[in-house]
């Protein structure tokens, strides 16, 4: 039993709890599907990742803004003193400009051609948006499988506590029989003392199991957003059905749909777009500039406001930028190589995880088969021991040993089933199977 408890506790260390505020509508029994749905709907990490997608959408929109004209309204006032004057004999004096200068105009600037800088920037923003969506899938996958792991642990611990309670109850009955025999003088204190020691050991195991159950329930509530005082009543079957696993096809599925690999491949595409954008850093650009408004200062009446228009085409050809473009290209090329190396590393990790999960499934299925035989043998042995005990040819301790062996066999079988559930959970996670 202690091995089963330690296994469950080790699993709890792999689960990252989050703080959730949402509250489900009911505290009735909950299925694993409902638990996963609660986690994905309420967990702050999912909400945070969703906001990241919203921000990426906004950046995509911002990257498209250069396609539209840049329009601005400008108003200026300038005081110039002293105002120079020119005297013409017989005509009087003329000011060269007014002392109070006003200028109000509407300006428009539109990029006409930039050799693909704007379109490449849009592609970069869209690629970043895909990466943000990939991150949402990664977060959901991790949280979903953490929820399943906690759910399975709670199921197994509930069943283990039932087995331990049955064992403790049987020991109490044996203790009562021993006490009666001692009072009748047909048995010694050794029988009762031995039984009491076994009861104490079984109770310790139950305390450990109850503590592990409480820990898993706390993790489960944090993941799903259940209130801290809400009872956790998982609803599900504890079974292990044989599965056929082809390592090659399983690995191919993992490489195709594992969310981390999907995100890394999209990151490679983003790095490639960044490289294209960097290569356009020293390309010329052609833009149209138009301004129209009202200002004073025109001859002959310097103080009269007059409409005016200015229009032109601006061609900018970068000649030297301190080797910035070349260094940016070197940087983006290194980023591409780094992204590819990271993808290759994760592919190896995924292959290792798939192989370990398949081995775990096969091993746990063999253990389940062996434990089923152990339980059947222990049950048969108990029937024989009970018959011998009733016939007076077996002692109370003999029967007690057989009953303890049966409880141990049941716990071993539960541990094997739990290992199978953990291995299948690990296999689903390793292959990237979506469970939501």
Helices and strands as residue ranges (DSSP letters): H 2-13, H 32-42, H 44-63, G 65-67, E 70-79, E 85-88, E 92-95, E 100-113, H 117-184, H 189-224, H 247-257, H 259-279, E 285-295, E 306-316, H 324-391, H 396-431
